[in-house]
């Protein structure tokens, strides 16, 4: 969760669900109540365990900068889990918007 508050995590999750047009009820809860005090490797293990039940795995903006997310991504790849990678899309959308403004 890379230093994010519970509120930030859930807000980001809601935003991603809206973008992907999926219900938050369909999202596995991988935000553990003790995340602020638990050992990171313990949280990683629990997250990977939950991934076994996932139909798809979504990686949001900035995941590439977090050690645990990199391991989760590699795990999803190795175990052939469908992946939605949102990293870089916000920047690409902003760049496209700026280019459209310039072309007007």
VMD Tcl script that builds the backbone (N, CA, C; Angstrom):
set m [mol new atoms 312]
animate dup $m
set s [atomselect $m all]
$s set {name element resname resid chain x y z} {
  {N N UNK 1 A 0.826 -1.194 0.000}
  {CA C UNK 1 A 0.000 0.000 0.000}
  {C C UNK 1 A 0.861 1.246 0.000}
  {N N UNK 2 A 2.125 1.013 0.109}
  {CA C UNK 2 A 3.156 2.020 -0.138}
  {C C UNK 2 A 2.907 3.382 0.521}
  {N N UNK 3 A 2.578 3.374 1.811}
  {CA C UNK 3 A 2.430 4.617 2.551}
  {C C UNK 3 A 1.083 5.306 2.406}
  {N N UNK 4 A 0.124 4.675 1.759}
  {CA C UNK 4 A -1.201 5.275 1.581}
  {C C UNK 4 A -2.067 5.005 2.809}
  {N N UNK 5 A -2.986 5.938 3.076}
  {CA C UNK 5 A -3.952 5.727 4.152}
  {C C UNK 5 A -5.048 4.787 3.653}
  {N N UNK 6 A -5.811 4.236 4.598}
  {CA C UNK 6 A -6.940 3.365 4.231}
  {C C UNK 6 A -7.903 4.124 3.311}
  {N N UNK 7 A -8.150 5.381 3.644}
  {CA C UNK 7 A -9.072 6.194 2.832}
  {C C UNK 7 A -8.543 6.345 1.402}
  {N N UNK 8 A -7.265 6.624 1.255}
  {CA C UNK 8 A -6.671 6.758 -0.077}
  {C C UNK 8 A -6.767 5.455 -0.864}
  {N N UNK 9 A -6.540 4.352 -0.179}
  {CA C UNK 9 A -6.604 3.049 -0.837}
  {C C UNK 9 A -8.013 2.774 -1.334}
  {N N UNK 10 A -8.997 2.984 -0.481}
  {CA C UNK 10 A -10.379 2.714 -0.883}
  {C C UNK 10 A -10.874 3.705 -1.928}
  {N N UNK 11 A -10.443 4.970 -1.842}
  {CA C UNK 11 A -10.814 5.953 -2.868}
  {C C UNK 11 A -10.259 5.547 -4.228}
  {N N UNK 12 A -9.000 5.115 -4.249}
  {CA C UNK 12 A -8.385 4.679 -5.500}
  {C C UNK 12 A -9.109 3.454 -6.049}
  {N N UNK 13 A -9.471 2.551 -5.173}
  {CA C UNK 13 A -10.193 1.353 -5.598}
  {C C UNK 13 A -11.537 1.722 -6.231}
  {N N UNK 14 A -12.258 2.664 -5.615}
  {CA C UNK 14 A -13.552 3.106 -6.162}
  {C C UNK 14 A -13.361 3.717 -7.553}
  {N N UNK 15 A -12.334 4.540 -7.696}
  {CA C UNK 15 A -12.050 5.190 -8.976}
  {C C UNK 15 A -11.728 4.160 -10.061}
  {N N UNK 16 A -10.938 3.172 -9.727}
  {CA C UNK 16 A -10.577 2.128 -10.687}
  {C C UNK 16 A -11.809 1.317 -11.070}
  {N N UNK 17 A -12.646 0.998 -10.096}
  {CA C UNK 17 A -13.871 0.245 -10.391}
  {C C UNK 17 A -14.768 1.019 -11.354}
  {N N UNK 18 A -14.861 2.327 -11.157}
  {CA C UNK 18 A -15.663 3.147 -12.070}
  {C C UNK 18 A -15.073 3.126 -13.477}
  {N N UNK 19 A -13.756 3.282 -13.579}
  {CA C UNK 19 A -13.091 3.283 -14.886}
  {C C UNK 19 A -13.288 1.960 -15.615}
  {N N UNK 20 A -13.255 0.858 -14.870}
  {CA C UNK 20 A -13.354 -0.464 -15.470}
  {C C UNK 20 A -14.791 -0.979 -15.530}
  {N N UNK 21 A -15.708 -0.159 -15.004}
  {CA C UNK 21 A -17.130 -0.506 -15.000}
  {C C UNK 21 A -17.391 -1.845 -14.295}
  {N N UNK 22 A -16.810 -1.977 -13.101}
  {CA C UNK 22 A -17.055 -3.171 -12.301}
  {C C UNK 22 A -17.541 -2.744 -10.917}
  {N N UNK 23 A -18.296 -3.606 -10.290}
  {CA C UNK 23 A -18.816 -3.334 -8.956}
  {C C UNK 23 A -17.718 -3.547 -7.920}
  {N N UNK 24 A -17.704 -2.699 -6.913}
  {CA C UNK 24 A -16.732 -2.885 -5.836}
  {C C UNK 24 A -16.994 -4.193 -5.096}
  {N N UNK 25 A -18.204 -4.710 -5.202}
  {CA C UNK 25 A -18.532 -5.989 -4.566}
  {C C UNK 25 A -17.797 -7.151 -5.231}
  {N N UNK 26 A -17.357 -6.946 -6.477}
  {CA C UNK 26 A -16.637 -7.986 -7.199}
  {C C UNK 26 A -15.133 -7.974 -6.921}
  {N N UNK 27 A -14.686 -7.022 -6.111}
  {CA C UNK 27 A -13.260 -6.857 -5.834}
  {C C UNK 27 A -12.896 -7.605 -4.554}
  {N N UNK 28 A -11.862 -8.436 -4.648}
  {CA C UNK 28 A -11.379 -9.128 -3.448}
  {C C UNK 28 A -10.739 -8.110 -2.505}
  {N N UNK 29 A -11.040 -8.217 -1.233}
  {CA C UNK 29 A -10.491 -7.275 -0.266}
  {C C UNK 29 A -9.096 -7.712 0.148}
  {N N UNK 30 A -8.113 -7.002 -0.353}
  {CA C UNK 30 A -6.729 -7.299 -0.012}
  {C C UNK 30 A -6.125 -6.193 0.856}
  {N N UNK 31 A -6.990 -5.379 1.437}
  {CA C UNK 31 A -6.535 -4.371 2.389}
  {C C UNK 31 A -6.773 -4.963 3.765}
  {N N UNK 32 A -5.715 -5.356 4.408}
  {CA C UNK 32 A -5.809 -6.046 5.684}
  {C C UNK 32 A -5.814 -5.044 6.828}
  {N N UNK 33 A -6.673 -5.288 7.807}
  {CA C UNK 33 A -6.872 -4.343 8.912}
  {C C UNK 33 A -5.571 -3.991 9.633}
  {N N UNK 34 A -4.643 -4.920 9.670}
  {CA C UNK 34 A -3.391 -4.678 10.392}
  {C C UNK 34 A -2.258 -4.206 9.483}
  {N N UNK 35 A -2.604 -3.709 8.288}
  {CA C UNK 35 A -1.558 -3.384 7.318}
  {C C UNK 35 A -0.552 -2.348 7.827}
  {N N UNK 36 A -0.976 -1.485 8.718}
  {CA C UNK 36 A -0.057 -0.438 9.205}
  {C C UNK 36 A 0.994 -0.984 10.170}
  {N N UNK 37 A 0.728 -2.138 10.786}
  {CA C UNK 37 A 1.666 -2.673 11.770}
  {C C UNK 37 A 2.236 -4.043 11.370}
  {N N UNK 38 A 1.651 -4.687 10.382}
  {CA C UNK 38 A 2.115 -6.017 9.971}
  {C C UNK 38 A 3.426 -5.914 9.201}
  {N N UNK 39 A 4.151 -7.008 9.175}
  {CA C UNK 39 A 5.384 -7.061 8.401}
  {C C UNK 39 A 5.035 -7.087 6.912}
  {N N UNK 40 A 5.724 -6.280 6.119}
  {CA C UNK 40 A 5.402 -6.212 4.689}
  {C C UNK 40 A 5.394 -7.574 3.988}
  {N N UNK 41 A 6.329 -8.436 4.323}
  {CA C UNK 41 A 6.383 -9.734 3.652}
  {C C UNK 41 A 5.178 -10.605 4.023}
  {N N UNK 42 A 4.653 -10.419 5.236}
  {CA C UNK 42 A 3.437 -11.127 5.646}
  {C C UNK 42 A 2.249 -10.650 4.812}
  {N N UNK 43 A 2.141 -9.349 4.632}
  {CA C UNK 43 A 1.060 -8.790 3.812}
  {C C UNK 43 A 1.167 -9.262 2.367}
  {N N UNK 44 A 2.379 -9.319 1.861}
  {CA C UNK 44 A 2.606 -9.790 0.502}
  {C C UNK 44 A 2.128 -11.231 0.350}
  {N N UNK 45 A 2.463 -12.074 1.310}
  {CA C UNK 45 A 2.031 -13.460 1.268}
  {C C UNK 45 A 0.516 -13.587 1.276}
  {N N UNK 46 A -0.133 -12.772 2.103}
  {CA C UNK 46 A -1.599 -12.809 2.159}
  {C C UNK 46 A -2.206 -12.330 0.845}
  {N N UNK 47 A -1.614 -11.296 0.262}
  {CA C UNK 47 A -2.121 -10.770 -1.010}
  {C C UNK 47 A -1.980 -11.806 -2.116}
  {N N UNK 48 A -0.858 -12.464 -2.172}
  {CA C UNK 48 A -0.643 -13.491 -3.197}
  {C C UNK 48 A -1.623 -14.650 -2.987}
  {N N UNK 49 A -1.880 -14.997 -1.741}
  {CA C UNK 49 A -2.847 -16.047 -1.448}
  {C C UNK 49 A -4.241 -15.673 -1.963}
  {N N UNK 50 A -4.629 -14.426 -1.764}
  {CA C UNK 50 A -5.929 -13.948 -2.265}
  {C C UNK 50 A -5.968 -13.956 -3.788}
  {N N UNK 51 A -4.820 -13.708 -4.417}
  {CA C UNK 51 A -4.753 -13.673 -5.880}
  {C C UNK 51 A -5.200 -15.001 -6.489}
  {N N UNK 52 A -5.035 -16.081 -5.761}
  {CA C UNK 52 A -5.439 -17.395 -6.259}
  {C C UNK 52 A -6.930 -17.430 -6.598}
  {N N UNK 53 A -7.734 -16.605 -5.908}
  {CA C UNK 53 A -9.181 -16.571 -6.133}
  {C C UNK 53 A -9.607 -15.520 -7.148}
  {N N UNK 54 A -8.658 -14.755 -7.660}
  {CA C UNK 54 A -8.988 -13.651 -8.573}
  {C C UNK 54 A -9.169 -14.135 -10.010}
  {N N UNK 55 A -10.167 -13.550 -10.686}
  {CA C UNK 55 A -10.358 -13.808 -12.117}
  {C C UNK 55 A -9.399 -12.960 -12.940}
  {N N UNK 56 A -9.160 -11.739 -12.490}
  {CA C UNK 56 A -8.187 -10.832 -13.112}
  {C C UNK 56 A -7.450 -10.103 -11.988}
  {N N UNK 57 A -6.273 -9.584 -12.306}
  {CA C UNK 57 A -5.497 -8.823 -11.335}
  {C C UNK 57 A -5.253 -7.445 -11.941}
  {N N UNK 58 A -5.587 -6.405 -11.174}
  {CA C UNK 58 A -5.452 -5.031 -11.651}
  {C C UNK 58 A -4.298 -4.368 -10.916}
  {N N UNK 59 A -3.406 -3.750 -11.690}
  {CA C UNK 59 A -2.292 -2.991 -11.131}
  {C C UNK 59 A -2.513 -1.528 -11.478}
  {N N UNK 60 A -2.551 -0.672 -10.455}
  {CA C UNK 60 A -2.874 0.737 -10.650}
  {C C UNK 60 A -1.618 1.588 -10.849}
  {N N UNK 61 A -1.857 2.841 -11.108}
  {CA C UNK 61 A -0.786 3.806 -11.338}
  {C C UNK 61 A 0.255 3.722 -10.231}
  {N N UNK 62 A 1.510 3.624 -10.606}
  {CA C UNK 62 A 2.609 3.626 -9.657}
  {C C UNK 62 A 3.005 2.272 -9.107}
  {N N UNK 63 A 2.314 1.223 -9.495}
  {CA C UNK 63 A 2.631 -0.103 -8.941}
  {C C UNK 63 A 4.080 -0.482 -9.208}
  {N N UNK 64 A 4.611 -0.005 -10.301}
  {CA C UNK 64 A 5.962 -0.394 -10.720}
  {C C UNK 64 A 7.038 0.113 -9.751}
  {N N UNK 65 A 6.656 1.034 -8.877}
  {CA C UNK 65 A 7.599 1.593 -7.906}
  {C C UNK 65 A 7.516 0.930 -6.537}
  {N N UNK 66 A 6.690 -0.104 -6.411}
  {CA C UNK 66 A 6.509 -0.764 -5.112}
  {C C UNK 66 A 7.017 -2.209 -5.179}
  {N N UNK 67 A 7.907 -2.558 -4.265}
  {CA C UNK 67 A 8.504 -3.905 -4.268}
  {C C UNK 67 A 7.462 -5.007 -4.255}
  {N N UNK 68 A 6.488 -4.897 -3.351}
  {CA C UNK 68 A 5.468 -5.932 -3.241}
  {C C UNK 68 A 4.652 -6.077 -4.514}
  {N N UNK 69 A 4.327 -4.961 -5.133}
  {CA C UNK 69 A 3.549 -5.003 -6.377}
  {C C UNK 69 A 4.331 -5.675 -7.499}
  {N N UNK 70 A 5.632 -5.446 -7.512}
  {CA C UNK 70 A 6.463 -6.103 -8.532}
  {C C UNK 70 A 6.423 -7.616 -8.367}
  {N N UNK 71 A 6.473 -8.079 -7.117}
  {CA C UNK 71 A 6.399 -9.517 -6.853}
  {C C UNK 71 A 5.014 -10.045 -7.229}
  {N N UNK 72 A 3.986 -9.297 -6.892}
  {CA C UNK 72 A 2.623 -9.710 -7.251}
  {C C UNK 72 A 2.454 -9.775 -8.768}
  {N N UNK 73 A 3.019 -8.814 -9.461}
  {CA C UNK 73 A 2.922 -8.795 -10.922}
  {C C UNK 73 A 3.621 -10.022 -11.520}
  {N N UNK 74 A 4.814 -10.291 -11.042}
  {CA C UNK 74 A 5.562 -11.452 -11.526}
  {C C UNK 74 A 4.797 -12.742 -11.232}
  {N N UNK 75 A 4.197 -12.819 -10.061}
  {CA C UNK 75 A 3.405 -13.998 -9.687}
  {C C UNK 75 A 2.217 -14.151 -10.630}
  {N N UNK 76 A 1.519 -13.054 -10.887}
  {CA C UNK 76 A 0.368 -13.113 -11.800}
  {C C UNK 76 A 0.809 -13.566 -13.192}
  {N N UNK 77 A 1.948 -13.070 -13.641}
  {CA C UNK 77 A 2.469 -13.472 -14.951}
  {C C UNK 77 A 2.804 -14.962 -14.966}
  {N N UNK 78 A 3.522 -15.419 -13.967}
  {CA C UNK 78 A 3.966 -16.816 -13.913}
  {C C UNK 78 A 2.796 -17.789 -13.829}
  {N N UNK 79 A 1.739 -17.368 -13.143}
  {CA C UNK 79 A 0.586 -18.251 -12.972}
  {C C UNK 79 A -0.545 -17.927 -13.954}
  {N N UNK 80 A -0.206 -17.158 -14.987}
  {CA C UNK 80 A -1.106 -16.880 -16.117}
  {C C UNK 80 A -2.430 -16.256 -15.703}
  {N N UNK 81 A -2.382 -15.376 -14.724}
  {CA C UNK 81 A -3.563 -14.621 -14.328}
  {C C UNK 81 A -3.746 -13.473 -15.316}
  {N N UNK 82 A -4.956 -13.247 -15.805}
  {CA C UNK 82 A -5.174 -12.074 -16.658}
  {C C UNK 82 A -4.859 -10.795 -15.870}
  {N N UNK 83 A -4.163 -9.875 -16.522}
  {CA C UNK 83 A -3.695 -8.652 -15.864}
  {C C UNK 83 A -4.243 -7.424 -16.587}
  {N N UNK 84 A -4.700 -6.459 -15.794}
  {CA C UNK 84 A -4.998 -5.126 -16.308}
  {C C UNK 84 A -3.964 -4.206 -15.693}
  {N N UNK 85 A -3.141 -3.597 -16.528}
  {CA C UNK 85 A -2.054 -2.734 -16.078}
  {C C UNK 85 A -2.425 -1.289 -16.364}
  {N N UNK 86 A -2.725 -0.532 -15.330}
  {CA C UNK 86 A -3.127 0.867 -15.484}
  {C C UNK 86 A -1.967 1.838 -15.310}
  {N N UNK 87 A -0.771 1.326 -15.066}
  {CA C UNK 87 A 0.384 2.207 -14.869}
  {C C UNK 87 A 0.675 2.992 -16.149}
  {N N UNK 88 A 0.787 4.267 -16.004}
  {CA C UNK 88 A 1.128 5.125 -17.141}
  {C C UNK 88 A -0.059 5.621 -17.940}
  {N N UNK 89 A -1.243 5.083 -17.691}
  {CA C UNK 89 A -2.398 5.499 -18.480}
  {C C UNK 89 A -2.838 6.922 -18.169}
  {N N UNK 90 A -2.725 7.331 -16.918}
  {CA C UNK 90 A -3.112 8.694 -16.559}
  {C C UNK 90 A -2.218 9.705 -17.267}
  {N N UNK 91 A -0.926 9.437 -17.290}
  {CA C UNK 91 A 0.007 10.335 -17.973}
  {C C UNK 91 A -0.254 10.342 -19.477}
  {N N UNK 92 A -0.540 9.169 -20.031}
  {CA C UNK 92 A -0.813 9.089 -21.467}
  {C C UNK 92 A -2.088 9.848 -21.820}
  {N N UNK 93 A -3.106 9.741 -20.982}
  {CA C UNK 93 A -4.365 10.449 -21.232}
  {C C UNK 93 A -4.152 11.960 -21.163}
  {N N UNK 94 A -3.358 12.409 -20.203}
  {CA C UNK 94 A -3.083 13.839 -20.074}
  {C C UNK 94 A -2.310 14.345 -21.294}
  {N N UNK 95 A -1.325 13.570 -21.733}
  {CA C UNK 95 A -0.536 13.952 -22.900}
  {C C UNK 95 A -1.423 14.028 -24.147}
  {N N UNK 96 A -2.309 13.060 -24.314}
  {CA C UNK 96 A -3.220 13.054 -25.458}
  {C C UNK 96 A -4.138 14.276 -25.424}
  {N N UNK 97 A -4.619 14.619 -24.233}
  {CA C UNK 97 A -5.483 15.787 -24.068}
  {C C UNK 97 A -4.746 17.070 -24.454}
  {N N UNK 98 A -3.494 17.176 -24.037}
  {CA C UNK 98 A -2.691 18.359 -24.369}
  {C C UNK 98 A -2.437 18.445 -25.871}
  {N N UNK 99 A -2.191 17.313 -26.496}
  {CA C UNK 99 A -1.970 17.294 -27.936}
  {C C UNK 99 A -3.234 17.706 -28.693}
  {N N UNK 100 A -4.379 17.277 -28.211}
  {CA C UNK 100 A -5.641 17.638 -28.847}
  {C C UNK 100 A -5.873 19.144 -28.741}
  {N N UNK 101 A -5.538 19.732 -27.592}
  {CA C UNK 101 A -5.665 21.168 -27.422}
  {C C UNK 101 A -4.766 21.922 -28.389}
  {N N UNK 102 A -3.551 21.441 -28.555}
  {CA C UNK 102 A -2.596 22.071 -29.466}
  {C C UNK 102 A -3.060 22.000 -30.921}
  {N N UNK 103 A -3.736 20.929 -31.268}
  {CA C UNK 103 A -4.178 20.719 -32.659}
  {C C UNK 103 A -5.424 21.512 -33.011}
  {N N UNK 104 A -6.050 22.159 -32.042}
  {CA C UNK 104 A -7.275 22.935 -32.325}
  {C C UNK 104 A -6.950 24.295 -32.837}
}
mol reanalyze $m
mol bondsrecalc $m
mol representation Tube
mol addrep $m
